[in-house]
Amino acid sequence: MALQKRDLIFVAIMIAVLGTFFLISGQEKTTRVPFDNIHQKYYPIIRNEGKKAGEKFCKECHTEEKIPFPPKHPPKFRCLFCHKLTER
């Protein structure tokens, strides 16, 4: 079975779409959750109970008074949606 012109056009479009996604994916821009004395105690909670269980503790320190969010920060307290755990 030979490829028809429309098949080649479809393949070219798919390559263009996938290539575009690959090019815009880029490098990760958000900072990772550090594995330090403050944060390391939450790693087991996040791994065992999930991200939402761990995110409850973020607001203990990350507030306008203690550690404010930068301008244009997305909605608060979905921290681990963007900020990944540090690989060890």
C-alpha positions as CSV (number, residue, x, y, z in Angstrom):
1,M,0.0,0.0,0.0
2,A,1.6,3.3,-1.1
3,L,1.4,6.5,0.8
4,Q,-0.9,9.0,-0.6
5,K,-0.3,12.8,-0.7
6,R,-2.8,13.4,2.1
7,D,-1.0,10.8,4.3
8,L,2.3,12.7,3.8
9,I,0.6,16.0,4.6
10,F,-0.8,14.5,7.8
11,V,2.6,13.2,8.9
12,A,4.2,16.6,8.1
13,I,1.6,18.3,10.2
14,M,2.0,15.9,13.1
15,I,5.8,16.4,13.0
16,A,5.3,20.2,13.0
17,V,2.9,20.0,16.0
18,L,5.1,17.7,18.0
19,G,8.2,19.7,17.1
20,T,6.5,22.9,18.3
21,F,5.6,21.3,21.7
22,F,9.2,20.1,22.0
23,L,10.6,23.5,21.3
24,I,8.4,25.5,23.6
25,S,8.7,23.0,26.5
26,G,12.1,24.4,27.3
27,Q,13.8,24.2,30.6
28,E,12.1,24.1,33.9
29,K,11.8,27.7,35.3
30,T,10.3,27.2,38.7
31,T,12.6,26.6,41.7
32,R,12.5,23.2,43.3
33,V,11.6,22.5,46.9
34,P,15.0,22.5,48.7
35,F,16.0,19.4,50.7
36,D,17.2,21.4,53.7
37,N,16.5,21.3,57.5
38,I,13.2,23.2,57.0
39,H,11.7,21.3,54.1
40,Q,13.1,17.7,54.5
41,K,10.6,16.8,57.2
42,Y,7.8,17.3,54.7
43,Y,9.2,15.0,52.0
44,P,7.9,11.8,53.6
45,I,4.4,13.3,54.0
46,I,4.4,14.3,50.3
47,R,5.7,10.9,49.2
48,N,3.3,8.9,51.4
49,E,0.2,11.0,51.6
50,G,0.4,13.0,48.4
51,K,1.0,16.6,47.3
52,K,-2.1,18.1,48.8
53,A,-1.2,16.8,52.3
54,G,2.2,18.4,52.0
55,E,0.9,21.7,50.7
56,K,-1.0,22.3,53.9
57,F,2.3,23.1,55.6
58,C,3.6,25.7,53.0
59,K,1.4,28.5,54.4
60,E,3.2,28.2,57.8
61,C,6.2,30.1,56.4
62,H,5.2,31.3,52.9
63,T,3.0,34.3,53.8
64,E,3.2,38.0,53.1
65,E,4.7,38.6,56.5
66,K,7.4,35.9,56.5
67,I,8.3,34.8,52.9
68,P,6.2,36.8,50.5
69,F,5.3,35.5,47.0
70,P,6.9,37.3,44.0
71,P,4.6,39.6,41.9
72,K,2.4,37.8,39.4
73,H,2.7,34.5,41.3
74,P,-0.1,32.1,40.3
75,P,-2.8,31.1,42.7
76,K,-1.4,30.2,46.1
77,F,-1.3,26.8,47.8
78,R,-1.1,24.6,44.8
79,C,2.7,24.9,45.4
80,L,3.7,21.4,44.4
81,F,1.9,21.6,41.1
82,C,4.8,23.8,39.8
83,H,7.5,23.3,42.5
84,K,8.9,19.8,42.3
85,L,10.8,18.0,45.0
86,T,14.6,18.1,44.8
87,E,16.0,14.8,43.5
88,R,18.3,13.1,45.9
